[in-house]
Amino acid sequence: MLNFSETALLMIVTETLMEQKTCLYMKEEGMRKKVLCIQLILLLLLSTFYIASYIHSANAAEVDIYIKADGSIFPQNTSISSLDNITYKFTADIINHSIIVERSNVTIDGQKHKLVGIGKYNDTYPEGFKMSNVSNVIVRRVKISNCYSAISLIGCSNCTIEENQITNNSYGIYPQWSNNTLIMNNKIMNNQGGGIYVTNSFNFIIKRNLLTVNSFRVIGFEGSANSTVTENTIANNEGPGIFIDISTNIRIYHDDFVNNVYNAKTRNSIAIWDYGGEGNYWSDYTDKDANHDGIGDTPYIIDSNNTDRHPLMRPLTVILIGDVNYDGVVNILDITIIGSAYGSNQTDPNYNTQADLAPPYDVINMLDAVTCAAHYAETFP
């Protein structure tokens, strides 16, 4: 379809030629044929320009960006730069591209720029970052969205994924056949297929991440072993906060599991749910703490083979103090939640354990509001 300017151009040319039809040197019939001919030529040219522009735009959206094994960047005119072929930095947001990392021993710093994929339901170019058979790669400070999977690791080792915001993708971080990797200080939010899903991998540390409003398996292990999940906040998700399937020696402790559809599920696995006499906080744990040592008097039962022997009575809140609703920012919404529970204690129906930020615990008072206000406007990561 022609746009307004193209249509106007065609009309001007036509009208100019028609105004000259009274010229003594042209016959009326010949003039009509010439006008028709010129109109057809203009239509053909404008259509050609439109199609060429469309093809160029479509091709541009399908170009992967490579950090190649020799350290070079392809294509060269992209928004990533490096002075030493070791540290690569985003210089602007990157839209409609995937980044393929073929070089080991590098740091990729997004400097809080965006990496936006071509569609979270488009598996033709599925990844934000794709890393295969590389080691010692660090990906940090990138805002990754609209990808089929935000970060994919296949056959990788000794990598670090830190301080990223991974939101609105089909899948978040997806390691396969990988080992010895740290996933830390990431905000992983609103991903439809899950947050972190570790398959056929071992020696992973998943630490101090905020995982909220995700679907399916928020943290998952399948066919994996020898990994630790600690100091994470896993809240308000529409699937199991953690799912462990045919995996061994998975240790989970000092995590906050808050208001998930299911806080934890396992299949054909026996995990370890505490360390040093302390386990995790579970928002659906309802037993008492008679001696006020911060540990529940009875275990938290996950299934017949999995038990947190030392459940915590209140959240650790290691991610962001004052973030009562777990959205990664301390703002008026958190103050409002504290206000609605103000003056209540644990026997009152409006008492909110997540709003109980400061001692004396088991009562919501001015100290909780002051603690929240002291961290007002802070964000994670």
RAURBEL-V49003 format. One line per field, one symbol per residue. ss: DSSP state (H for helix, E for strand, - for the rest). Layout:
ss: ???
This chain:
ss: ---HHHHHHHHHHHHHHHH--------HHHHHHHHHHHHHHHHHHHHHHHHHHHHHHHHHH---EEE-----EE-----EE-----EEEE---EE---EEE----EEEEEEEEEEE----------EEEEEE--E-EEEEEEEEE---EEEEEE--E--EEE--EEE---EEEEEE--EEEEEE--EEE----EEEEEE--EEEEEE--EEE--E-EEEEEE--EEEEEE--EEE--E-EEEEEE--EEEEEE--EEE---EEEEEE--EEE--E--E--EE------------E----EEEE--EEE---E----------------E--HHHHHHHHHH---E-------HHH-------E--HHHHHHHHH----E--
